[in-house]
Amino acid sequence: MDLCHVPATREKGWYLALMAPNVKGPNYAWLDPSRLYCHPQGLQDCVADLLQPFQGDAIDMVAGIDAMGFILGAAAAATLQKGFLAIRKAGHLCVQTVTQPYTDYSGREKVMEVRTDAISPGLRILLVDQWVETGGTMRAAIELVERLGGVVAGVAAICMENSEGGKWIQERYKCSHCVPPRLQPHFDQH
């Protein structure tokens, strides 16, 4: 798809067609949204769709999850005119942090960290990542926010799969994603 082409009618999720399929094997995500981020209207519409369910909600800060969640999270923060917090893979921050172990979508054990001085008790945070597949990464981010006294105002991702972990998150938090219901089974069965 042309990176400048904008369809005459833009239904929610039209930009999903910009994502490229995995050609490198099972150690990689099955779709790559980086081309979607290169498309000006696609990125704007994606962020608008992610934020639509949170219109009127109290959100104090947006937190993006390392690394692709930084792109959508920063765009959402700019749109909402809020600050942005990076939730990092452990070992990247040179300040005092709190850490949380987790298992990512590929089954690898990892550790995530966040600076301890960024979240004050009661701060309402919108968590943003590119994808919620098994839910392990997002659950670790939720745990970090809540351990520091923050409140998860919501969870937003391009896709939230109906996995056990994805359902756990959707049952407990207000969530938003960009996949229309008619396409959800395709995304769940990749």
Secondary structure by P-SEA (a helix, b strand, c coil): cccccccccccccccccccccccccccccccccccccccaaaaaaaaaaaacccccccccbbbbccccaaaaaaaaaaaacbbbbbbcccccccccbbbbbbbccccccbbbbbbcccccccbbbbbbccccccaaaaaaaaaaaaaacccccccccccccccaaaaaaaacccccccccccaaaaaacc
